[in-house]
Amino acid sequence: MMRELIIAMHPRRWLKNLFMFAAVVFGLKLSDPVLIGQSVLAFVCLCLLSSAAYLINDLVDMKRDKYHPAKRNRPLVTGRLERAWALGAAIVLALVSLSVAFFLNHRLALVGLAFLLVEIAYSFLLTNFVILDVLTIAAAFMLRVLAGSVIAGATRFSPWLYVCGSLLALFLALCKRRQELIVLEERAPLHRKVLADYSSPLLGEMISVVTSSAIIAYSLFTFWGAHVPENKSMMLTIPFVLYGILRYLLLMQRRDLPGNPEEMLIRDPPLLINNLLWGVAVLAILYLF
């Protein structure tokens, strides 16, 4: 049962919580070991909170997940994990993570509580409203960034990164919705009711708007963001962002996509290499030049 519980906690999806390190990296605070330790502890808290939210979401979506070719194999759907275990674990994870967060920084605990409430609202209500569902996902990403900013005490943390982060999260959410339509076809509304209000052409237009906005916002950040070198060398990272977005769009056209769409950020070799090169370039430009 414990093994199934760990699977249901979706540890692979903790990748999203790396967003919280944006304030540390772009705030030029990687040289502070105490701050790094606090950020890692905050990251663990956020991961536990995320798992609590995932368990609640899987409990709510148990019946609907039977119509999804991948989600129907989840522990709760197949019965390998009892509902009481999942609910109990979600409560314990939430209480432990919020308690540690409060001990670390009371404002972090408030952000964590807001994050959990947003995720619960999404699972029970907002997932059923077209457009609001993807905006809620983007809001959860922004709370991740805010959590890192609280720990870093980043008073000069560039608002451009909030804009870029929210647009990237919205891009990922819209791509996921379109990929669900592609894979599930006529069964899509049975799995997620809101998919009846979406269509591939509509999502394509939304993705085009968000993609263009994200690229423009990131490009502007490389020129005007806080702590960006005055020689404008950060603009050299724009091609990595362009390739990453276009590559991800290409992958989202596949019907045989393995795992969750978000996992492609680390499972697709070209995309993984591109992301690593972007990270190396950002660190070199910010800290060496």
ABEGO torsion letter per residue (X at the ends): XAAAAAAAAGAAAAAAAAAAAAAAAAAGAAABAAAAAAAAAAAAAAAAAAAAAAAAAAAAAAAAAAABAAAAABAAAAGABBAAAAAAAAAAAAAAAAAAAAAABAAAAAAAAAAAAAAAAAAAAAAABBGAAAAAAAAAAAAAAAAAAAAAGBAABBAAAAAAAAAAAAAAAAAAAAAAAAAAEAAAAAABAAAAABBAAAAAAAAAAAAAAAAAAAAAAAAABBGBBAAGAAAAAAAAAAAAAAAAAAAAABAABBEBAAAAAAABAAAAAAAAAAAAAAAAAAAAX
